[in-house]
Amino acid sequence: MTRTTIRCAIYTRKSSDEGLDQDFNSLDAQHEACAAYIASQRHEGWKRLPARYDDGGISGGTLERPALQRLLDEIDAGRVDMVVVYKIDRLTRSLADFAKLVDRLEAAGCSFVSVTQAFNTSSSMGRLTLNVLLSFAQFEREVTAERIRDKIAASKKKGLWMGGNVPLGYDRPPDGATRVLKVNPEESRTVRRLFELYSDHGCLRRVEDAARREGLRSKERKSTKDVVTGGKPLSRGQIYHILRNPLYCGRIRHKDKVWPGQHDALIDDALWERVQTLLQTRSGRSRTRGGHSDTNETTSPSPAWLTGKLRDETGDRLTPTHTTKAGRRLRYYVSNRLVSGGADPTGWRLPATALEARVLALLIAHLERARREHRLLARPDSAMADEIGRAIASLQQGLEGTRGQVAAALVDHGYLTRSEIRITLDLTALSARLGIPTDDLDPALGTLSAPLQIRRRGVETKIVVGEAQSDPDRHLQAMLIRAHRWTRALAAGTSLAEIARAEGCSEAFLRTRSKLAFLSPKIQAAILDGTQPPDCTLTKLVRLPLPLDWQAQERALGV
């Protein structure tokens, strides 16, 4: 009787490359154990194939392994009958990947066996046991990965460097035990110079050109195989990555969080903030051929002219940013911690166009009030009243028509709180604009403040500075007029269905909006005058169950 020969291929794997350079490593130990097991099954016709399939330094969480792929090609070609592994997790640690492998092996008439676990896939009980063991193997792998991620997050929160490529300007810790980077004196000068160049030029292309002229180079690295990389001129992308890395101002980033680091900073906070503000401003510029564009506004003011001028109540600088929605470019001023540190419920996010318009209007009103109350000069002089009036009128015209440049020159800095905006003017710049010596101006002219309210109107953020101004809601006004027209038609005997057909809308649409005609006269007058509260929107009026009593309606809507 002829015994059937079972051709056996041995597969070995090790997740890390540690120790693989030794004469007898983990892969050799696995191969030796598998070869001994095949020899013990010689009476069953098992025969070891000479080729080795070793994957060193590759995780079991993926099937994209060179040796495994070569083995699968041999199996598909019908040249392997049995795959022998030391443990099943050497083949895969993923239950989903295991299902794919079993389907592929069965299609080729191949099985596999683990030499340290008493089963093989040639029987139904072996496949059941294998599924159970692989579930635990996958669970162990996921728990280990979570534990590692949690450890990295906790270590970075303490300000420790957790490995990877050492950035330019630093070296690995000398003892290898600590997790604090050591400053590289020569490379640190390169980093500081890059920040200084960008602070001076504000343009990555110019910084790249200047860095090439000065011979600034990227970090030179040597691999474990003595292969040297780096040490070349810095590209624009590399420079941008360096300028955006909070590591250089003494911080450690982990995903969307930034924590104080234990390593020494290479640049100070003032230079870091100045560079980040410039980067945000440049990224907010339009790339169109026509220059700057902003679909948020029709007057097209100079983009982000309040950059570097305002801070929130925590002292954090408001940084310009933008997003694109439905082809429209929307600009905002946000607290810098939202840019560098991720989500923060205390951070500010204000629409840029509205904020710039309110600050501009506040500045114009402040100057006009000072002229009217004769508070421009430290010592009022009636003989200069006409001259001052002309100078103020000219300055107001410049503020309204120079795309924000004049206002940017006059505003030195400002602070926003939840209830107030405070702005300090540059009296030197103001005196130059008015043609009046700085010493002659009233020092009180340099500061102004006003109440501030941030309200939501639908999805829109409304900024109210000072006294609430008339702000008509044209859509709400039009719907109020239509509601009166519908109620008159209903009173004349026209059915709701006939009105709906004539208007080209549903009866439900008419029912929910016709109730606007029954609002109190005071509310309707506020809507027509544009003095209704900012949150008094059509959506709110349609959805809110308003009482029939007019005074109760007014209390509910804050009119």
Secondary structure, 3 states (H helix, E strand, C coil): CCCCCEEEEEEEEECCCCCCCCCCCHHHHHHHHHHHHHHHCHHHCEEECCCCEEEECCCCCCCCCHHHHHHHHHHHCCCCCEEEECCHHHHCCCHHHHHHHHHHHHHCCCEEEECCCCEECCCHHHHHHHHHHHHHHHHHHHHHHHHHHHHHHHHHHCCCCCCCCCCCCEECCCCCCCCCCEECHHHHHHHHHHHHHHHHHCCHHHHHHHHHHCCCECCCEECCCCCEECCCECCHHHHHHHHCCHHHHCEEEECCEEEECCCCCCCCHHHHHHHHHHHHHHHCCCCCCCCCCCCCCCCCCCCCCCCCCEECCCCCEEEEEEEEECCEEEEEEEEHHHHHCCCCCCCCEEEHHHHHHHHHHHHHHHHHHHHHCCCCECCCCHHHHHHHHHHHHHHHHHHHHCCCHHHHHHEEEEEECCCEEEEEECHHHHHHHHCCCHHHECHHHHEEEEEEEEEEECCEEEEEECCCCCCCCHHHHHHHHHHHHHHHHHHCCCCHHHHHHHHCCCHHHHHHHHHHHHCCHHHHHHHHHCCCCCCCCHHHHHHCCCCCCHHHHHHHHCC
